Amino acid sequence: MNKKFSQHWKASKQIRKQRKYLANAPLHTKNKFVSSNLSKSLRKSYGIRSLPLRKNDEVKILRGKFDGKSGKINSVDLKKTRVTIEGIQNKKKDGTKINVYFHPSNLQIINIGSEDKKRIKRLGKKGKVENKESKTEEKKSGGNE
């Protein structure tokens, strides 16, 4: 097997190849792996199911020891595909606190950070496109009944 990352690789049933793809992917591709699903209200308003996580997004933890807690994202580690959340830490035996790393699949975006203007603009456009399509479908179905 090649050691380098291939952009043309599609899929494989072999877990070793899937793992290799994830491990050897360049950072601009790994950004997609650090995406998480949106809450139902956000899903409805933006017309999108998931988004890549960014610093200042507010997330809810769905799995594990901290299940049900929520907070803002403190940092995103693309190399490890892990995320840290403000205020969620573990204590070591000597009393020092360390950040807990979460996998994006165990998180849900509750609120989108408003600092990135480009990102919000792009989301707004997608939401408007979805809303226009749904309105035209409603008009068509409403006239037939």
C-alpha angles and dihedrals in degrees: 000000000000116000094211126084116260122210090196096059109115112178145319136194089220110098092208090062092047090050091047091051091052094045098047098040117122118248096255088058094042088060088074091054090059092066127120135192123264127240116259094257093051091044090056096046097046100031091227130114101206143009137193110263120249135186109277097028112130113232139183121219112233103180141036137020094330094046113158096019121117138196147141121291111256100187141352119217109200095182093058094028089230136129134209123212127211115254095012109109141142125230120233122215092260090055100254117133124231130191119255117228118220131196111235092235089067093055136076124203110237099170131014117230109248099209097089105074095184092054093050092046091052091048092049091054092051091048092051092050091052092047093051091051093049092048092053090049091050092051091050094048092043093055093051097055 
